[in-house]
Amino acid sequence: MTTVSQAKAIYWGEGGKYGPFAVQTAGEWAGWPDFGQVLRYFRKAAKLSKEEFAALYGKETKSDGSSISIRQVYRMELDNDVPTDMNRRKLIARLLNIPPMLFGLATLEEVILQPHPEKAGVSLATGYSTLPKVVADTSKYQSNIRTFLTLHYTSQAQSEFHKITADIRDLESLESQTSGDLQYHIRELLFSYHILAAKVVRDQRKYPLSYEHANQAVRVAKETKDLDLIATALYTRGRTYLEWGMYGTLEKERGIFQGDRDKITRAIRDFEHARKLGKNTESLLHPQLLGFLDMQLSRAYAARSSSTGGASALAMTLLDQAEQYVDCENIDDPYERHLVTGELISFGKGVYHNGRAIRLVTLGRSGAAHRELTTLEGSREGAIGKQFTREQAWLEIIAADVYMGLEQFGEATKRAARGLTGCLDVNSVANLAIIVDLHGRLLQSPYKADPDVEELGDMIQEGLIRQNK
């Protein structure tokens, strides 16, 4: 995963296969890639240390076969002090498997990529005689995705969804025109857009469309062969399956949810697949993602067992297991956090105690859930930032569910009303549906005739009218 790239980066070769490499601006090689950066790129690709390269190069160029100095390697890579002798340059290209065209053994051709080119079927020059210099300005998309992310978590991004899909179409066009490193950069951006789109429409209870975007994220991630991205994509698709299974069907007569065991099982499959990716390879998944995976997997097992009237010991084990990842290797940059975990907030104390309360409610352990809620609400350090309106509304919904389990119906009604206000502020259709479910259960409780329950029903109806306008 690169996560950081020049806005108007310069890539080289057919379709931008290599790079990004800076452009030399002075001397006889002005306009060519920085040969030192090229050398370093291919030395690392060959998995050679500076010392190993120094030994290889010295063996070929020095009469006694001794290594060149490490300082000389540094000068080559950092100061662009590569040999001007073409034979020695060809030697380096051979030792490191550098395409000769990247080392000044070709002529230059500049190609500027645009989304949706008018002329179809344009092919770039190939071979060693011409080196295409490929310019792709992605600054617009890098800026937009950050804006859309902030909107989604602090307000609502539904009104900008047409812009999100327009950017996706642009990036898909650029993806088809590129290859190699530039294509990876484009795909990483495209992946981030699909992950966000899946969440935006999931919040609107448009679960089939959310699945479509999540599935595209899985496709793009697999094309990059980046296990971190693949795991994040599977996590996102699993979240869609889980919420689809838990909240996809709302009985109109009673106003309560009917679970879909098949979709919950598919969510479990995706979460388990994502967790196994880290176990089956040398590179472990990021602990923040592992924390989210364990929490959601626990939620899925609890939901599936409750649908059959049972309890899941595995759900509790996963809850306990997730605690080790709380505040572990927090990621400061919101965009990078979005790529690595599929979430904008960190897996911190607030998220953990919130998630634990949710699972305990699902398992019918309302007393234990209340203790988690008390810990969460009493800990400023672990609280979720007030700017995250969507998350704050969700906390109120969970609190309402906890108090329902404790049969403290007055407090449950008050918390549901607070959560409803936040949901309407961010136009969260999914969370509004959960509050409808809570209200439906209140109407079946001994508290059903209380004026506060009636007022909550009126607020819900007003909210539904607002959303349908």
N, C-alpha and C positions, 0 to 999 in steps of 0.2 A: 504494500500500500504506500503510495507516495504522499497523499493528502495535501502537499504543498507543491505548487508549480508556478513558474512565471506566467503572468497574465497573458502576455503576448509572447509565448515561448517559441524558440526556434528549434525545429526538429529537422532531421536530415535523412536522405534516402527516400526510396519509394514509399509514399504514403506517410512520411514522417516516422520511419521505422526506428530511428536511433535518436537519443537525446533526452532532455534538451541540452544543447551545448551553446555556449556564448559565441557570438560572432567576433572575429578579429576585426579591429577598426583601423589599424595602421600597418604600414609596411607592404611588402610585396604580396603578403597573404591576406590582405584586407578583404573581408567578405566571406572568408572561409571559417569553418568551425575552429574553436580553440583546440589545437592539437593536443595540448596537455590534458584537457578535460577528456578528450577522446581516449587518450592512452590510459588514463586512470579508470575510465568506465570499463574498458575491455580487460584491463588487468584484474579488476575486481570480478568481472564476469567469468574470468578464467580461474577465479579463486586462488590467485597468486598474491603472496605478501610482497611488500616492497623488496624485502631481502631476497626472496625467490626470483623475482624479476631481475634484480641486480646481478644475481649469479648467472641466470640464463643469458642475459645480454653480454655480460663480461666474457663468458665462455666463447661467444661467437665473435667478439670484437677485439679482445686483448690478446697479445702474443702469448702471455703466460696462462691465459684462461681464467684469471682471477675475477672476482666480482667487481663491478663498478661501485662507487660509494653510494650510500643511501642518500647523501646530500644531493648527488647528481640526479637521482630518481625524483627527489622533491623538486629540483629545479625544472625538470622536464614537465612534471604534472602541475605544479602550482604557478610556475613562471612561463609556461609555454616554451621552454627552452629545449625543444626536441631537435634532433640532428637536422641540419639543412641538406646534408648529403643524401641523395635519393636512394642510394643502395642501403644505407643504414636505416632509412625510414621504411624501406620495403622489408628489411629484416625485422624491425619491430612489428610491422603489420603481420608478418608471418608468425612470429613468436606468440602474439596475442590474438591471432585470428581477426585482425582488424580489416574490414573491407577497404581495399586500397583507395577507393574514392573518398573515404573520410579522412585520409591522411595526405591530401593534396595531390593525389595521383589521378586526377580527373578534371573535368571542366564544370563550372557552376551553372545551375539553372534554378531560378526562384519560382516557387509555387505558393500562391496565397489561397488557402481554403476558405470557402464560403458555404454556409448551409444552403441546401437545395440549389446546386449549380444549374444554370440554364441549359448548359450543354451536357447531355448525358453521355456516358461512356468515355469520359476523358481519361486517358491513361498517362501516367507519369513516366518520365524517362527512366530506364533501368540500365543495368550493366555497369561496367567500370569506367566508361567514357564520360558519363555525365553524373554529377551529384546534385539532385534536387534539394534546394533549401526550402523547407516547408514552414510557412507561417500560419498559425492558427490562433486567432484572438479569442480567448475564452474568458476574458475579464468580465464580460456581461453576465455569463452564467455563474461564475464564481461569486460575483456580488449578489446576484438574484437569489441563489439558493440560501445564502445566509439571511437575507431579508425575509424570505418565505418561512424559514425555520423559526425565526424570532416571532413572526406574526402568528404562526400556528400555536406556539406555546404561551404567548402572552395575550393574544387576542383571538383572531380567527383568520385562516388563510383561504376559506372557501370562496370568498369574492375574488381571489387572485388565481383560482384554479385554472382558468382558461390560459393565464400566462404561464403557469407551471407546465401545462400540456403543450403549449407552443414551444417552450424551451426544450421539452423532451423531443419533439419532432425535429428541431434544429440539431440537437446532439445526436439523434439517430442518423441523420443525414451525414454529419461529420464522421460518425463511427464507420459508416460504409465507405468513406473516402480514404481512411487512414489505415495504418498498420503499425505493429511494433510498439515503441514507447509512447508515441503520440496517441495511438489508438487506446492504449491503457489509460492515459490521462483523460481522454474523452469518455471512456467507459466508466471510470471512477466517478466523474461528474454525473453521467447518465444514471448510474446506480443510485447516487445520492438523491436524485430527483424522484426516481421510482419509489424509494423507501419513504420519502416524504409524502408523495401522492397517495400511497397505500394508507398512510395514517390519516391524512386529511379526509378521504372519502370513507374510511372506516368510522371516523367520528360522526359521519352523517348516516351511518347504518347502511351504506351502499356496499355491502359485503362482497358481492360478485365483482364489482369494479376494483375494490381494495385487493381482492385476490389476484385480479389481472395484473395490477401494478406490482404486487409482491412477487408474483411469478416471473414477471419481466426482470425484476431485480435479481432473482435467482439465476435466470438465464445470463444476464450481463456478468454477474459475479463469476459464474462458471467459465465464461469466455476469458476472464482475466486470469483464471487459475490461482486466484488469491484466496487462501483458505479463510482468512479473517473476513473478507467480504462475503464469501459463500455462507459462513456461519451467521453473519448479521442478516443476510437475506432470508435464510431459513428461519431465524428467530422472528423476523417481521411477518413472514407468511404464517408461521405458527400462531402469532398474536391474532392475525385476522381469522384463522380457523377457530381459535378458542373463543373469541368474542362473538363470532358468527354462531358457534355452537351454543354458547351460554345465553346470548341476547338477541339472536336472529329472529325468534318467533315470539310474539307477544299476543297472548289470548285477549281478544277484544272484550269478551263478556266479563271476565274476572280481572283483566288488566294485569296479569302476571305472566312471567316468561315460561316457555316450554323448552327444555334443553334438547340439543341434537347430539346424541352420543357419538355418532359417526364423525361429525366434524371435530368434536373434542378429541377423539382418538387420532385424527389426522394432525391435530395440533401437537399432540404428544409425540407423534412420529417425527415431525419437523424439529421439535426441541431436542429430542434424543439424537437425531442425526447431527445436529449442530454441535452438541456436546462431544460426540464421538470424533468429530474432525480433529479436535485438539489432542485427543488421546491416541489417535492412530498415526500421528506425525511427530517429528522432533520439535516443531514450534508449537507451544501451547497457546491456546486462545487467551485473549486479554482477560484478566480477573474481573473487570467491570462487566464484561459480557457474560462471563460465567455466573456472576451473581444474578443478573437479570434472567438468565436461562433457568437457573435452579428455582427462582421464585415463580416464574411462569409455569414451569413444569409441575411444581408443587400445586399451583392453582388448578392446572388441568387435571391432575390425578384426583384432587379433592372434588372437583366438579363432576368428574366421571363416576366416582364412587358414590357421591350424594344422589346422583340420578337413579341409582339402584338401591338407595336406602342404606348403603354401607359406609364404612370409614376407611381411609387409606393411610396405613402406617408409613408408606413410602412418601406421601405428601408431607408428613411431619419430619421425616428424615431429611428431605430436601430443604425444608425450611431451616432446620438447624445447620445444614451444610452451607447454605447461602451466607450465613453470618460471617464466615471467614473472609468474604470478599468485600465487606463494607468498607468504603473509603480506601480501598486498595488500589494503588496506582491511578489515582484520579486523573482525568484528562481535562486540561484547562480550556482548550479551544473547543467551542461548541460544535463547529463543523466536523472536526476530527472525531469528537465524541459521537456525533450522529453516524459517521461512517463505521466506527468500531463497535458501537453498541446498538445502533438503531434508535437511540433515545437522546434527548437533548439534556436531560438532567443526569447527574452522577448517581451511581449506586451507593448512596450514603445512608446514614442512620434513619433519616426521614423516610426514604423509600423502603428500607428494610422493615421498619416497624409498621409502616402502612401496609406493605404487602403481607406481613405476618398476620396482621389483624384481619385482612381479607380472607386469608386461608383458614384461619381459626373459625371465622364466621361460617364459611362454607362447610367446615367439618362439624358445625353445631356446638363449638366450644366458645360461647359468647362471653363467659366470664374471663377466660384467658385472653380473648380478643380485646376486652375492655382494658385489661392491664397493659396490653401493647399500645392501645390508643392513648392511655394516660401517659405512658412513657413518651410517646410521640409528641403529644400536645404540651407536655411539660419541659421538653428539651428544645431550647432555642437553637442549640448547635445542630441538632438533627432535623430541624424543620425545613420544609421545602420553601424556597424563596417566594415572597409575597407577589413578585412580578409574574409568577407562573399561575395565572388565573385558572387555567384548565386543571392543574394539579391541585390547587387549593379547593376547587369545587369538588374534585374527586375525594379529597380527604373528608369533606362534609358528608358525602354520600356513604362512604365507608362507616363513618361514625353513626349515621342514621341506621345502617344495617346492623351494627353492633348493638345499638340500643333496642332495636326490634327484637333481637335475640334475647336480650335481658328483660324484655317486656316492659321497658321504660318508654312507653309509647309517646308520652308528651315530649321527651327529649328527642326521640326519633323523628317526630314531626317537625320540631324546630330545626334540627340539623338538615332534614330533607329540604326545608324551605330555603335555608342558606345555600345549600348546594344548587338548588334550582336557580337562584339568582345568578350564581357564577356560570352555570351552564348556558343561560340565556345570553349572558354577556359575550360568551365565545361561540354562541350558536352551535352547541354540542348536542346534536340529535341523539347520539348514542347514550349519553349520560342522562338526557331528559327521559329517554325510554326507561332507564333504570329507576328513575324517580317515579315514573308512572307505575312501575312494578311495586315499589315501596308503598305508594299510595293505595294500590290495590290490596296489599296485605294489611294495611291499616284499616281499610274498610271491612276486613274480615276479623278484626280484633275487637276486644271489649271497648276500645277507644274510638270506635267508628263514628259515634254521634257527636264527638267533641267539635266545637266550632273551629279549632285550629286545623283539624283534618279537612273540614269543609273548605276552609280558606286555602289550604294547600291544593285542593282539587280545583278551585277557581284559578289559582296562580298557574297551574298546569294547563288548564284550558286556554288561558290568555297567552301562555307561552307557545302552545301549539298553533294558535291563530297567527302569532307573530312569525313563526317559522314557515307557515304556509303562504304568507303574503308574497 
